[in-house]
Amino acid sequence: MDGVLVDFVTGMLKAHNMCAVDFGPYNREEHKGEFFMEKILNITVDQLWSVQTKEFWTGLGFMPDALRILEILENHFGVENICILSTPTKHLDCMAGKLEWIQKNLPRYSRRFLFGPQKQFCSHPNAVLIDDFVENTDKFSKWGGISYLIPRPWNPAHNYYGEAAYKLSQFLETL
């Protein structure tokens, strides 16, 4: 959900009063591919997460290509075969905020989601995970599923960020 459909990075940068234009610090070459924002922002993990409230989560926007990515997935698999997976933080308001975000922004998925940090538990030979965190895609594949690392400025596929929807379409053609 976050980083694939939801623009968590811009929301986090704004919450920390930082430049969020085009993902702010991810425009710098030395920051591309770094998933952990606290390293780029030079703050502690506790400082990074201190801004999260239910309103933070519900107020996040879509990734620029989110609706195109969702359209590609729906056309390939059918809405009835898509479940949104999202890893919540340990903050109590996180899941409530994410759920409200889904209900507000993607109401057709308001009963088609799972929250949990172990996405690989959903893995099986016919399951496909689209994620922005390489650790998730690696685990999902090791557990027997099919995974795809969606290109984002904060992951190893960052060179293809501008082509994420196209690259996803190419990947799906191989299935």
Buried (B, 14 or more C-beta within 10 A) or exposed (E): BBBBBBBBBBBBBBBBEBEBEEBBBBEEEEBBBBBEBBEBBEBEEEEBBEEBBBEBBBBBBBBBBBBBBBEBBBEBEEEEEBEBBBBBBEBEBBBBBBBBBBBEBBEEBBEBBEBEEEBBEBBEEEBBBBBBBBEBBBBBBEBEBBBBBBBBBBBEBBEBBEBBBBBBBEBBEEE
